[in-house]
Amino acid sequence: MQYTIEARQLTNGQSQRAVFDWQPRETVIEAASPDDAISRFVTENESELVSLSRPLRGSESIATVKKNDSVFVVRIYTA
C-alpha cells in the first residue's frame, strides 16, 4: 500500500523558534502499514521518532519527528 507522508518543520534547530513555512514536504512510501511507513520515513531521513498518535477512526496518523535540532510534525495517510 502507498502512504503519503507530509512533514512540516515546527522549530528551527539554530534558533529554536517556530518556523512559519507552512509548505509541507511530501513523500510517498510503499509499506504494509502506517507504522511501517513512518519507520521507513524516520530511517531514510536519519531522524528520530518522538511521538506517534494513531486515530481510533479514520486513516490519518500524526507523528512528531526530530532531526538534528529541528522538530517536524508529520501526517501519515493512504496515498
All heavy atoms as a GROMACS GRO file, in nm:
protein
  626
    1MET      N    1   0.084  -0.116   0.000
    1MET     CA    2   0.000   0.000   0.000
    1MET      C    3   0.090   0.124   0.000
    1MET      O    4   0.198   0.123   0.057
    1MET     CB    5  -0.091  -0.003   0.123
    1MET     CG    6  -0.184   0.114   0.132
    1MET     SD    7  -0.305   0.097   0.263
    1MET     CE    8  -0.432   0.011   0.174
    2GLN      N    9   0.042   0.230  -0.062
    2GLN     CA   10   0.118   0.355  -0.064
    2GLN      C   11   0.066   0.450   0.045
    2GLN      O   12  -0.055   0.465   0.063
    2GLN     CB   13   0.106   0.423  -0.199
    2GLN     CG   14   0.181   0.354  -0.309
    2GLN     CD   15   0.180   0.438  -0.436
    2GLN    OE1   16   0.090   0.516  -0.459
    2GLN    NE2   17   0.283   0.420  -0.516
    3TYR      N   18   0.160   0.512   0.113
    3TYR     CA   19   0.128   0.611   0.215
    3TYR      C   20   0.195   0.743   0.180
    3TYR      O   21   0.310   0.745   0.136
    3TYR     CB   22   0.176   0.566   0.353
    3TYR     CG   23   0.098   0.449   0.405
    3TYR    CD1   24   0.139   0.319   0.379
    3TYR    CD2   25  -0.019   0.468   0.477
    3TYR    CE1   26   0.066   0.210   0.424
    3TYR    CE2   27  -0.093   0.361   0.523
    3TYR     CZ   28  -0.050   0.232   0.496
    3TYR     OH   29  -0.123   0.126   0.541
    4THR      N   30   0.121   0.851   0.200
    4THR     CA   31   0.178   0.985   0.182
    4THR      C   32   0.223   1.034   0.319
    4THR      O   33   0.150   1.021   0.417
    4THR     CB   34   0.075   1.082   0.123
    4THR    OG1   35   0.035   1.033  -0.005
    4THR    CG2   36   0.134   1.221   0.108
    5ILE      N   37   0.342   1.087   0.322
    5ILE     CA   38   0.398   1.144   0.446
    5ILE      C   39   0.417   1.293   0.419
    5ILE      O   40   0.488   1.331   0.327
    5ILE     CB   41   0.534   1.080   0.480
    5ILE    CG1   42   0.526   0.930   0.477
    5ILE    CG2   43   0.591   1.138   0.607
    5ILE    CD1   44   0.517   0.860   0.605
    6GLU      N   45   0.352   1.377   0.499
    6GLU     CA   46   0.369   1.522   0.491
    6GLU      C   47   0.447   1.567   0.614
    6GLU      O   48   0.403   1.543   0.726
    6GLU     CB   49   0.235   1.594   0.491
    6GLU     CG   50   0.161   1.592   0.363
    6GLU     CD   51   0.034   1.677   0.370
    6GLU    OE1   52   0.012   1.749   0.470
    6GLU    OE2   53  -0.043   1.669   0.274
    7ALA      N   54   0.559   1.631   0.592
    7ALA     CA   55   0.641   1.679   0.704
    7ALA      C   56   0.646   1.832   0.700
    7ALA      O   57   0.678   1.891   0.597
    7ALA     CB   58   0.781   1.621   0.695
    8ARG      N   59   0.614   1.893   0.813
    8ARG     CA   60   0.623   2.040   0.828
    8ARG      C   61   0.715   2.070   0.944
    8ARG      O   62   0.697   2.018   1.054
    8ARG     CB   63   0.487   2.100   0.858
    8ARG     CG   64   0.387   2.086   0.746
    8ARG     CD   65   0.253   2.146   0.790
    8ARG     NE   66   0.148   2.108   0.702
    8ARG     CZ   67   0.099   2.186   0.606
    8ARG    NH1   68   0.148   2.306   0.590
    8ARG    NH2   69   0.002   2.143   0.529
    9GLN      N   70   0.810   2.158   0.920
    9GLN     CA   71   0.904   2.194   1.025
    9GLN      C   72   0.836   2.285   1.127
    9GLN      O   73   0.772   2.383   1.092
    9GLN     CB   74   1.025   2.265   0.966
    9GLN     CG   75   1.135   2.287   1.065
    9GLN     CD   76   1.260   2.341   1.001
    9GLN    OE1   77   1.262   2.376   0.884
    9GLN    NE2   78   1.367   2.348   1.077
   10LEU      N   79   0.850   2.248   1.256
   10LEU     CA   80   0.791   2.328   1.364
   10LEU      C   81   0.892   2.425   1.424
   10LEU      O   82   0.857   2.537   1.457
   10LEU     CB   83   0.739   2.237   1.474
   10LEU     CG   84   0.620   2.149   1.439
   10LEU    CD1   85   0.586   2.061   1.558
   10LEU    CD2   86   0.501   2.233   1.399
   11THR      N   87   1.014   2.378   1.446
   11THR     CA   88   1.117   2.464   1.504
   11THR      C   89   1.244   2.455   1.422
   11THR      O   90   1.273   2.353   1.360
   11THR     CB   91   1.152   2.426   1.649
   11THR    OG1   92   1.203   2.292   1.652
   11THR    CG2   93   1.033   2.439   1.740
   12ASN      N   94   1.318   2.562   1.423
   12ASN     CA   95   1.446   2.570   1.355
   12ASN      C   96   1.554   2.533   1.456
   12ASN      O   97   1.558   2.588   1.565
   12ASN     CB   98   1.467   2.712   1.303
   12ASN     CG   99   1.595   2.726   1.228
   12ASN    OD1  100   1.699   2.675   1.269
   12ASN    ND2  101   1.589   2.798   1.118
   13GLY      N  102   1.640   2.442   1.420
   13GLY     CA  103   1.743   2.394   1.511
   13GLY      C  104   1.837   2.501   1.562
   13GLY      O  105   1.886   2.492   1.673
   14GLN      N  106   1.865   2.602   1.481
   14GLN     CA  107   1.960   2.704   1.523
   14GLN      C  108   1.900   2.805   1.620
   14GLN      O  109   1.964   2.847   1.714
   14GLN     CB  110   2.016   2.777   1.401
   14GLN     CG  111   2.094   2.683   1.312
   14GLN     CD  112   2.134   2.747   1.181
   14GLN    OE1  113   2.094   2.858   1.150
   14GLN    NE2  114   2.213   2.677   1.103
   15SER      N  115   1.774   2.842   1.598
   15SER     CA  116   1.715   2.945   1.682
   15SER      C  117   1.614   2.891   1.783
   15SER      O  118   1.574   2.963   1.873
   15SER     CB  119   1.646   3.051   1.595
   15SER     OG  120   1.533   2.994   1.532
   16GLN      N  121   1.570   2.766   1.764
   16GLN     CA  122   1.466   2.705   1.848
   16GLN      C  123   1.337   2.786   1.846
   16GLN      O  124   1.257   2.779   1.938
   16GLN     CB  125   1.516   2.685   1.992
   16GLN     CG  126   1.622   2.581   2.005
   16GLN     CD  127   1.576   2.444   1.958
   16GLN    OE1  128   1.466   2.401   1.988
   16GLN    NE2  129   1.659   2.375   1.883
   17ARG      N  130   1.317   2.863   1.740
   17ARG     CA  131   1.193   2.938   1.724
   17ARG      C  132   1.101   2.865   1.630
   17ARG      O  133   1.143   2.785   1.547
   17ARG     CB  134   1.222   3.076   1.667
   17ARG     CG  135   1.294   3.165   1.761
   17ARG     CD  136   1.305   3.301   1.701
   17ARG     NE  137   1.378   3.387   1.792
   17ARG     CZ  138   1.392   3.515   1.772
   17ARG    NH1  139   1.341   3.571   1.665
   17ARG    NH2  140   1.459   3.588   1.857
   18ALA      N  141   0.974   2.899   1.639
   18ALA     CA  142   0.877   2.840   1.548
   18ALA      C  143   0.907   2.883   1.405
   18ALA      O  144   0.951   2.995   1.380
   18ALA     CB  145   0.736   2.885   1.586
   19VAL      N  146   0.883   2.792   1.313
   19VAL     CA  147   0.904   2.818   1.172
   19VAL      C  148   0.768   2.840   1.109
   19VAL      O  149   0.675   2.764   1.133
   19VAL     CB  150   0.977   2.699   1.105
   19VAL    CG1  151   0.988   2.719   0.957
   19VAL    CG2  152   1.114   2.680   1.168
   20PHE      N  153   0.756   2.941   1.027
   20PHE     CA  154   0.626   2.973   0.968
   20PHE      C  155   0.621   2.940   0.820
   20PHE      O  156   0.545   2.998   0.746
   20PHE     CB  157   0.591   3.119   0.994
   20PHE     CG  158   0.575   3.147   1.140
   20PHE    CD1  159   0.674   3.212   1.211
   20PHE    CD2  160   0.462   3.104   1.207
   20PHE    CE1  161   0.660   3.236   1.346
   20PHE    CE2  162   0.447   3.127   1.343
   20PHE     CZ  163   0.547   3.193   1.412
   21ASP      N  164   0.700   2.844   0.776
   21ASP     CA  165   0.695   2.794   0.640
   21ASP      C  166   0.593   2.681   0.638
   21ASP      O  167   0.623   2.570   0.679
   21ASP     CB  168   0.833   2.744   0.596
   21ASP     CG  169   0.832   2.689   0.454
   21ASP    OD1  170   0.730   2.706   0.384
   21ASP    OD2  171   0.932   2.628   0.416
   22TRP      N  172   0.473   2.708   0.591
   22TRP     CA  173   0.366   2.610   0.600
   22TRP      C  174   0.361   2.514   0.482
   22TRP      O  175   0.270   2.436   0.470
   22TRP     CB  176   0.231   2.680   0.617
   22TRP     CG  177   0.227   2.753   0.747
   22TRP    CD1  178   0.236   2.887   0.765
   22TRP    CD2  179   0.218   2.696   0.878
   22TRP    NE1  180   0.231   2.917   0.899
   22TRP    CE2  181   0.221   2.801   0.970
   22TRP    CE3  182   0.209   2.565   0.925
   22TRP    CZ2  183   0.213   2.780   1.106
   22TRP    CZ3  184   0.202   2.545   1.062
   22TRP    CH2  185   0.204   2.652   1.151
   23GLN      N  186   0.459   2.520   0.393
   23GLN     CA  187   0.462   2.428   0.281
   23GLN      C  188   0.518   2.293   0.328
   23GLN      O  189   0.633   2.285   0.368
   23GLN     CB  190   0.550   2.483   0.168
   23GLN     CG  191   0.497   2.609   0.105
   23GLN     CD  192   0.362   2.586   0.038
   23GLN    OE1  193   0.326   2.476   0.000
   23GLN    NE2  194   0.286   2.693   0.025
   24PRO      N  195   0.436   2.188   0.323
   24PRO     CA  196   0.486   2.057   0.367
   24PRO      C  197   0.574   1.993   0.262
   24PRO      O  198   0.563   2.023   0.143
   24PRO     CB  199   0.357   1.976   0.385
   24PRO     CG  200   0.262   2.036   0.287
   24PRO     CD  201   0.296   2.184   0.284
   25ARG      N  202   0.662   1.909   0.308
   25ARG     CA  203   0.741   1.826   0.218
   25ARG      C  204   0.670   1.693   0.210
   25ARG      O  205   0.648   1.628   0.311
   25ARG     CB  206   0.882   1.808   0.274
   25ARG     CG  207   0.976   1.742   0.174
   25ARG     CD  208   1.114   1.723   0.232
   25ARG     NE  209   1.119   1.582   0.272
   25ARG     CZ  210   1.171   1.536   0.383
   25ARG    NH1  211   1.222   1.618   0.470
   25ARG    NH2  212   1.171   1.409   0.409
   26GLU      N  213   0.630   1.652   0.090
   26GLU     CA  214   0.556   1.527   0.074
   26GLU      C  215   0.645   1.416   0.021
   26GLU      O  216   0.728   1.438  -0.066
   26GLU     CB  217   0.437   1.545  -0.021
   26GLU     CG  218   0.325   1.624   0.037
   26GLU     CD  219   0.201   1.621  -0.049
   26GLU    OE1  220   0.199   1.552  -0.154
   26GLU    OE2  221   0.105   1.688  -0.012
   27THR      N  222   0.625   1.297   0.076
   27THR     CA  223   0.696   1.177   0.034
   27THR      C  224   0.593   1.065   0.024
   27THR      O  225   0.505   1.055   0.110
   27THR     CB  226   0.802   1.137   0.139
   27THR    OG1  227   0.888   1.248   0.161
   27THR    CG2  228   0.883   1.017   0.096
   28VAL      N  229   0.603   0.982  -0.080
   28VAL     CA  230   0.516   0.865  -0.091
   28VAL      C  231   0.602   0.742  -0.064
   28VAL      O  232   0.710   0.726  -0.122
   28VAL     CB  233   0.451   0.856  -0.230
   28VAL    CG1  234   0.370   0.729  -0.244
   28VAL    CG2  235   0.363   0.978  -0.254
   29ILE      N  236   0.554   0.657   0.027
   29ILE     CA  237   0.629   0.538   0.070
   29ILE      C  238   0.541   0.415   0.055
   29ILE      O  239   0.425   0.417   0.095
   29ILE     CB  240   0.675   0.554   0.216
   29ILE    CG1  241   0.779   0.666   0.226
   29ILE    CG2  242   0.730   0.423   0.271
   29ILE    CD1  243   0.833   0.690   0.364
   30GLU      N  244   0.598   0.310  -0.002
   30GLU     CA  245   0.532   0.180  -0.008
   30GLU      C  246   0.557   0.109   0.124
   30GLU      O  247   0.672   0.093   0.166
   30GLU     CB  248   0.590   0.095  -0.121
   30GLU     CG  249   0.552   0.140  -0.259
   30GLU     CD  250   0.415   0.092  -0.302
   30GLU    OE1  251   0.363  -0.004  -0.244
   30GLU    OE2  252   0.361   0.153  -0.395
   31ALA      N  253   0.450   0.068   0.192
   31ALA     CA  254   0.464   0.000   0.321
   31ALA      C  255   0.340  -0.084   0.348
   31ALA      O  256   0.235  -0.063   0.289
   31ALA     CB  257   0.486   0.101   0.432
   32ALA      N  258   0.353  -0.177   0.441
   32ALA     CA  259   0.242  -0.265   0.477
   32ALA      C  260   0.142  -0.198   0.570
   32ALA      O  261   0.027  -0.237   0.576
   32ALA     CB  262   0.296  -0.392   0.542
   33SER      N  263   0.187  -0.096   0.645
   33SER     CA  264   0.100  -0.030   0.743
   33SER      C  265   0.152   0.113   0.767
   33SER      O  266   0.265   0.145   0.731
   33SER     CB  267   0.101  -0.107   0.875
   33SER     OG  268   0.226  -0.094   0.937
   34PRO      N  269   0.070   0.198   0.831
   34PRO     CA  270   0.118   0.332   0.865
   34PRO      C  271   0.241   0.328   0.956
   34PRO      O  272   0.331   0.410   0.943
   34PRO     CB  273  -0.001   0.396   0.937
   34PRO     CG  274  -0.120   0.320   0.891
   34PRO     CD  275  -0.071   0.180   0.865
   35ASP      N  276   0.245   0.231   1.048
   35ASP     CA  277   0.362   0.218   1.137
   35ASP      C  278   0.488   0.188   1.057
   35ASP      O  279   0.595   0.245   1.083
   35ASP     CB  280   0.340   0.108   1.240
   35ASP     CG  281   0.238   0.146   1.346
   35ASP    OD1  282   0.201   0.266   1.354
   35ASP    OD2  283   0.195   0.057   1.421
   36ASP      N  284   0.476   0.098   0.958
   36ASP     CA  285   0.591   0.067   0.872
   36ASP      C  286   0.631   0.189   0.790
   36ASP      O  287   0.750   0.214   0.770
   36ASP     CB  288   0.559  -0.050   0.778
   36ASP     CG  289   0.547  -0.182   0.851
   36ASP    OD1  290   0.597  -0.193   0.965
   36ASP    OD2  291   0.486  -0.275   0.794
   37ALA      N  292   0.533   0.265   0.744
   37ALA     CA  293   0.562   0.384   0.664
   37ALA      C  294   0.640   0.487   0.744
   37ALA      O  295   0.741   0.541   0.696
   37ALA     CB  296   0.433   0.445   0.610
   38ILE      N  297   0.597   0.516   0.867
   38ILE     CA  298   0.670   0.615   0.947
   38ILE      C  299   0.807   0.562   0.986
   38ILE      O  300   0.904   0.638   0.989
   38ILE     CB  301   0.588   0.663   1.070
   38ILE    CG1  302   0.655   0.785   1.136
   38ILE    CG2  303   0.570   0.554   1.172
   38ILE    CD1  304   0.661   0.908   1.052
   39SER      N  305   0.819   0.432   1.011
   39SER     CA  306   0.950   0.375   1.043
   39SER      C  307   1.047   0.392   0.927
   39SER      O  308   1.163   0.429   0.946
   39SER     CB  309   0.937   0.227   1.077
   39SER     OG  310   0.867   0.211   1.198
   40ARG      N  311   1.000   0.365   0.806
   40ARG     CA  312   1.085   0.383   0.687
   40ARG      C  313   1.122   0.529   0.669
   40ARG      O  314   1.236   0.562   0.638
   40ARG     CB  315   1.014   0.331   0.563
   40ARG     CG  316   1.010   0.178   0.560
   40ARG     CD  317   0.972   0.122   0.427
   40ARG     NE  318   1.061   0.174   0.323
   40ARG     CZ  319   1.026   0.184   0.195
   40ARG    NH1  320   0.907   0.147   0.155
   40ARG    NH2  321   1.112   0.230   0.107
   41PHE      N  322   1.025   0.619   0.688
   41PHE     CA  323   1.050   0.763   0.674
   41PHE      C  324   1.158   0.808   0.772
   41PHE      O  325   1.251   0.879   0.736
   41PHE     CB  326   0.921   0.841   0.698
   41PHE     CG  327   0.938   0.989   0.693
   41PHE    CD1  328   0.945   1.056   0.572
   41PHE    CD2  329   0.945   1.063   0.810
   41PHE    CE1  330   0.962   1.194   0.567
   41PHE    CE2  331   0.961   1.200   0.807
   41PHE     CZ  332   0.970   1.266   0.685
   42VAL      N  333   1.146   0.766   0.897
   42VAL     CA  334   1.243   0.804   1.001
   42VAL      C  335   1.382   0.750   0.966
   42VAL      O  336   1.481   0.822   0.974
   42VAL     CB  337   1.195   0.754   1.139
   42VAL    CG1  338   1.305   0.762   1.242
   42VAL    CG2  339   1.074   0.834   1.184
   43THR      N  340   1.389   0.625   0.924
   43THR     CA  341   1.517   0.564   0.889
   43THR      C  342   1.580   0.634   0.768
   43THR      O  343   1.699   0.669   0.771
   43THR     CB  344   1.499   0.414   0.860
   43THR    OG1  345   1.446   0.352   0.977
   43THR    CG2  346   1.630   0.348   0.822
   44GLU      N  347   1.502   0.653   0.663
   44GLU     CA  348   1.554   0.715   0.540
   44GLU      C  349   1.599   0.859   0.562
   44GLU      O  350   1.689   0.906   0.495
   44GLU     CB  351   1.449   0.710   0.429
   44GLU     CG  352   1.424   0.570   0.377
   44GLU     CD  353   1.310   0.562   0.278
   44GLU    OE1  354   1.254   0.667   0.238
   44GLU    OE2  355   1.274   0.448   0.241
   45ASN      N  356   1.538   0.929   0.657
   45ASN     CA  357   1.574   1.068   0.683
   45ASN      C  358   1.670   1.084   0.800
   45ASN      O  359   1.695   1.196   0.844
   45ASN     CB  360   1.447   1.150   0.709
   45ASN     CG  361   1.371   1.172   0.581
   45ASN    OD1  362   1.412   1.252   0.499
   45ASN    ND2  363   1.264   1.100   0.562
   46GLU      N  364   1.719   0.972   0.850
   46GLU     CA  365   1.815   0.974   0.962
   46GLU      C  366   1.764   1.064   1.075
   46GLU      O  367   1.834   1.152   1.123
   46GLU     CB  368   1.952   1.018   0.914
   46GLU     CG  369   2.010   0.925   0.809
   46GLU     CD  370   2.143   0.971   0.754
   46GLU    OE1  371   2.182   1.088   0.776
   46GLU    OE2  372   2.209   0.889   0.689
   47SER      N  373   1.639   1.040   1.114
   47SER     CA  374   1.578   1.121   1.219
   47SER      C  375   1.530   1.031   1.332
   47SER      O  376   1.552   0.910   1.330
   47SER     CB  377   1.463   1.204   1.161
   47SER     OG  378   1.374   1.124   1.088
   48GLU      N  379   1.464   1.091   1.429
   48GLU     CA  380   1.418   1.018   1.549
   48GLU      C  381   1.269   1.040   1.569
   48GLU      O  382   1.221   1.154   1.566
   48GLU     CB  383   1.495   1.073   1.669
   48GLU     CG  384   1.450   1.023   1.802
   48GLU     CD  385   1.519   1.096   1.917
   48GLU    OE1  386   1.614   1.172   1.894
   48GLU    OE2  387   1.474   1.077   2.030
   49LEU      N  388   1.195   0.933   1.588
   49LEU     CA  389   1.053   0.942   1.616
   49LEU      C  390   1.034   0.981   1.762
   49LEU      O  391   1.082   0.913   1.853
   49LEU     CB  392   0.984   0.807   1.588
   49LEU     CG  393   0.834   0.802   1.610
   49LEU    CD1  394   0.762   0.896   1.514
   49LEU    CD2  395   0.783   0.660   1.595
   50VAL      N  396   0.966   1.092   1.786
   50VAL     CA  397   0.944   1.141   1.922
   50VAL      C  398   0.809   1.093   1.973
   50VAL      O  399   0.798   1.046   2.086
   50VAL     CB  400   0.952   1.296   1.926
   50VAL    CG1  401   0.920   1.348   2.066
   50VAL    CG2  402   1.089   1.343   1.880
   51SER      N  403   0.705   1.104   1.890
   51SER     CA  404   0.571   1.058   1.930
   51SER      C  405   0.492   1.016   1.807
   51SER      O  406   0.520   1.062   1.697
   51SER     CB  407   0.496   1.167   2.006
   51SER     OG  408   0.464   1.274   1.920
   52LEU      N  409   0.393   0.930   1.829
   52LEU     CA  410   0.305   0.885   1.722
   52LEU      C  411   0.166   0.869   1.777
   52LEU      O  412   0.146   0.804   1.880
   52LEU     CB  413   0.354   0.752   1.664
   52LEU     CG  414   0.268   0.688   1.555
   52LEU    CD1  415   0.260   0.778   1.432
   52LEU    CD2  416   0.324   0.552   1.518
   53SER      N  417   0.069   0.930   1.712
   53SER     CA  418  -0.071   0.922   1.752
   53SER      C  419  -0.149   0.852   1.641
   53SER      O  420  -0.150   0.899   1.528
   53SER     CB  421  -0.127   1.062   1.776
   53SER     OG  422  -0.264   1.056   1.802
   54ARG      N  423  -0.211   0.740   1.676
   54ARG     CA  424  -0.291   0.665   1.580
   54ARG      C  425  -0.438   0.695   1.606
   54ARG      O  426  -0.482   0.691   1.721
   54ARG     CB  427  -0.265   0.516   1.596
   54ARG     CG  428  -0.125   0.477   1.560
   54ARG     CD  429  -0.102   0.329   1.590
   54ARG     NE  430   0.038   0.297   1.592
   54ARG     CZ  431   0.116   0.300   1.698
   54ARG    NH1  432   0.067   0.333   1.814
   54ARG    NH2  433   0.242   0.269   1.689
   55PRO      N  434  -0.514   0.720   1.502
   55PRO     CA  435  -0.655   0.752   1.522
   55PRO      C  436  -0.736   0.629   1.559
   55PRO      O  437  -0.703   0.517   1.520
   55PRO     CB  438  -0.698   0.804   1.385
   55PRO     CG  439  -0.609   0.733   1.290
   55PRO     CD  440  -0.476   0.719   1.362
   56LEU      N  441  -0.840   0.649   1.638
   56LEU     CA  442  -0.933   0.540   1.666
   56LEU      C  443  -1.018   0.514   1.543
   56LEU      O  444  -1.053   0.402   1.513
   56LEU     CB  445  -1.021   0.576   1.786
   56LEU     CG  446  -0.949   0.591   1.918
   56LEU    CD1  447  -1.046   0.635   2.026
   56LEU    CD2  448  -0.884   0.459   1.957
   57ARG      N  449  -1.052   0.620   1.475
   57ARG     CA  450  -1.127   0.611   1.349
   57ARG      C  451  -1.055   0.697   1.247
   57ARG      O  452  -0.987   0.791   1.280
   57ARG     CB  453  -1.268   0.663   1.367
   57ARG     CG  454  -1.346   0.579   1.462
   57ARG     CD  455  -1.486   0.633   1.478
   57ARG     NE  456  -1.536   0.582   1.605
   57ARG     CZ  457  -1.624   0.641   1.678
   57ARG    NH1  458  -1.673   0.756   1.641
   57ARG    NH2  459  -1.664   0.587   1.791
   58GLY      N  460  -1.074   0.667   1.122
   58GLY     CA  461  -1.009   0.745   1.019
   58GLY      C  462  -0.880   0.680   0.974
   58GLY      O  463  -0.842   0.573   1.021
   59SER      N  464  -0.813   0.748   0.886
   59SER     CA  465  -0.695   0.686   0.825
   59SER      C  466  -0.569   0.770   0.837
   59SER      O  467  -0.472   0.743   0.769
   59SER     CB  468  -0.725   0.659   0.677
   59SER     OG  469  -0.755   0.781   0.612
   60GLU      N  470  -0.568   0.870   0.922
   60GLU     CA  471  -0.452   0.957   0.933
   60GLU      C  472  -0.386   0.943   1.070
   60GLU      O  473  -0.452   0.947   1.172
   60GLU     CB  474  -0.496   1.102   0.913
   60GLU     CG  475  -0.383   1.201   0.924
   60GLU     CD  476  -0.432   1.342   0.902
   60GLU    OE1  477  -0.464   1.376   0.787
   60GLU    OE2  478  -0.440   1.417   1.000
   61SER      N  479  -0.254   0.924   1.068
   61SER     CA  480  -0.176   0.922   1.191
   61SER      C  481  -0.093   1.049   1.195
   61SER      O  482  -0.058   1.104   1.090
   61SER     CB  483  -0.084   0.800   1.196
   61SER     OG  484  -0.158   0.681   1.197
   62ILE      N  485  -0.060   1.096   1.315
   62ILE     CA  486   0.021   1.216   1.334
   62ILE      C  487   0.143   1.178   1.417
   62ILE      O  488   0.130   1.110   1.518
   62ILE     CB  489  -0.057   1.327   1.406
   62ILE    CG1  490  -0.186   1.362   1.333
   62ILE    CG2  491   0.030   1.451   1.426
   62ILE    CD1  492  -0.169   1.430   1.201
   63ALA      N  493   0.260   1.225   1.373
   63ALA     CA  494   0.383   1.196   1.445
   63ALA      C  495   0.462   1.325   1.466
   63ALA      O  496   0.443   1.423   1.394
   63ALA     CB  497   0.467   1.095   1.368
   64THR      N  498   0.550   1.321   1.564
   64THR     CA  499   0.649   1.425   1.584
   64THR      C  500   0.784   1.361   1.562
   64THR      O  501   0.812   1.254   1.618
   64THR     CB  502   0.641   1.483   1.726
   64THR    OG1  503   0.507   1.524   1.752
   64THR    CG2  504   0.734   1.602   1.743
   65VAL      N  505   0.866   1.425   1.479
   65VAL     CA  506   0.996   1.369   1.441
   65VAL      C  507   1.102   1.475   1.465
   65VAL      O  508   1.082   1.594   1.438
   65VAL     CB  509   0.995   1.327   1.292
   65VAL    CG1  510   1.131   1.284   1.246
   65VAL    CG2  511   0.893   1.217   1.269
   66LYS      N  512   1.216   1.431   1.516
   66LYS     CA  513   1.327   1.522   1.541
   66LYS      C  514   1.443   1.484   1.450
   66LYS      O  515   1.479   1.367   1.439
   66LYS     CB  516   1.371   1.512   1.687
   66LYS     CG  517   1.482   1.606   1.725
   66LYS     CD  518   1.513   1.597   1.872
   66LYS     CE  519   1.628   1.689   1.907
   66LYS     NZ  520   1.666   1.676   2.047
   67LYS      N  521   1.501   1.584   1.385
   67LYS     CA  522   1.620   1.563   1.304
   67LYS      C  523   1.718   1.673   1.341
   67LYS      O  524   1.685   1.792   1.331
   67LYS     CB  525   1.589   1.568   1.155
   67LYS     CG  526   1.714   1.544   1.072
   67LYS     CD  527   1.683   1.525   0.928
   67LYS     CE  528   1.816   1.502   0.856
   67LYS     NZ  529   1.799   1.445   0.726
   68ASN      N  530   1.835   1.631   1.384
   68ASN     CA  531   1.933   1.725   1.437
   68ASN      C  532   1.866   1.803   1.549
   68ASN      O  533   1.818   1.744   1.644
   68ASN     CB  534   1.990   1.813   1.326
   68ASN     CG  535   2.057   1.732   1.217
   68ASN    OD1  536   2.119   1.630   1.244
   68ASN    ND2  537   2.041   1.774   1.094
   69ASP      N  538   1.857   1.934   1.538
   69ASP     CA  539   1.794   2.014   1.643
   69ASP      C  540   1.660   2.071   1.599
   69ASP      O  541   1.607   2.160   1.664
   69ASP     CB  542   1.886   2.128   1.686
   69ASP     CG  543   2.007   2.078   1.764
   69ASP    OD1  544   1.995   1.974   1.831
   69ASP    OD2  545   2.112   2.142   1.756
   70SER      N  546   1.604   2.020   1.489
   70SER     CA  547   1.476   2.069   1.440
   70SER      C  548   1.367   1.966   1.468
   70SER      O  549   1.393   1.846   1.471
   70SER     CB  550   1.483   2.094   1.289
   70SER     OG  551   1.575   2.198   1.262
   71VAL      N  552   1.244   2.015   1.487
   71VAL     CA  553   1.130   1.929   1.514
   71VAL      C  554   1.029   1.946   1.400
   71VAL      O  555   1.005   2.057   1.354
   71VAL     CB  556   1.066   1.964   1.649
   71VAL    CG1  557   0.942   1.880   1.674
   71VAL    CG2  558   1.166   1.944   1.762
   72PHE      N  559   0.970   1.833   1.358
   72PHE     CA  560   0.874   1.832   1.249
   72PHE      C  561   0.745   1.764   1.294
   72PHE      O  562   0.750   1.669   1.371
   72PHE     CB  563   0.929   1.752   1.130
   72PHE     CG  564   1.054   1.811   1.070
   72PHE    CD1  565   1.178   1.787   1.128
   72PHE    CD2  566   1.048   1.890   0.957
   72PHE    CE1  567   1.293   1.840   1.075
   72PHE    CE2  568   1.163   1.944   0.903
   72PHE     CZ  569   1.286   1.920   0.961
   73VAL      N  570   0.631   1.813   1.244
   73VAL     CA  571   0.506   1.741   1.261
   73VAL      C  572   0.484   1.666   1.130
   73VAL      O  573   0.509   1.720   1.022
   73VAL     CB  574   0.386   1.833   1.295
   73VAL    CG1  575   0.355   1.929   1.184
   73VAL    CG2  576   0.264   1.752   1.331
   74VAL      N  577   0.443   1.540   1.141
   74VAL     CA  578   0.432   1.453   1.025
   74VAL      C  579   0.293   1.391   1.021
   74VAL      O  580   0.246   1.339   1.121
   74VAL     CB  581   0.541   1.343   1.031
   74VAL    CG1  582   0.529   1.248   0.914
   74VAL    CG2  583   0.680   1.403   1.037
   75ARG      N  584   0.227   1.399   0.905
   75ARG     CA  585   0.097   1.333   0.882
   75ARG      C  586   0.121   1.212   0.795
   75ARG      O  587   0.193   1.220   0.696
   75ARG     CB  588   0.001   1.427   0.810
   75ARG     CG  589  -0.044   1.544   0.890
   75ARG     CD  590  -0.134   1.638   0.811
   75ARG     NE  591  -0.246   1.566   0.750
   75ARG     CZ  592  -0.292   1.592   0.628
   75ARG    NH1  593  -0.236   1.682   0.551
   75ARG    NH2  594  -0.395   1.524   0.580
   76ILE      N  595   0.060   1.100   0.829
   76ILE     CA  596   0.072   0.977   0.753
   76ILE      C  597  -0.069   0.935   0.713
   76ILE      O  598  -0.156   0.917   0.798
   76ILE     CB  599   0.137   0.864   0.836
   76ILE    CG1  600   0.272   0.907   0.892
   76ILE    CG2  601   0.153   0.737   0.750
   76ILE    CD1  602   0.269   0.940   1.035
   77TYR      N  603  -0.093   0.920   0.582
   77TYR     CA  604  -0.223   0.877   0.535
   77TYR      C  605  -0.209   0.802   0.403
   77TYR      O  606  -0.105   0.812   0.336
   77TYR     CB  607  -0.321   0.995   0.521
   77TYR     CG  608  -0.270   1.108   0.436
   77TYR    CD1  609  -0.298   1.114   0.300
   77TYR    CD2  610  -0.195   1.212   0.490
   77TYR    CE1  611  -0.252   1.217   0.222
   77TYR    CE2  612  -0.149   1.316   0.414
   77TYR     CZ  613  -0.178   1.319   0.279
   77TYR     OH  614  -0.132   1.423   0.202
   78THR      N  615  -0.311   0.724   0.368
   78THR     CA  616  -0.303   0.646   0.244
   78THR      C  617  -0.301   0.740   0.125
   78THR      O  618  -0.368   0.842   0.122
   78THR     CB  619  -0.422   0.548   0.230
   78THR    OG1  620  -0.542   0.620   0.244
   78THR    CG2  621  -0.414   0.440   0.335
   79ALA      N  622  -0.218   0.703   0.028
   79ALA     CA  623  -0.199   0.787  -0.092
   79ALA      C  624  -0.317   0.775  -0.185
   79ALA      O  625  -0.392   0.684  -0.185
   79ALA     CB  626  -0.071   0.745  -0.164
   0.00000   0.00000   0.00000
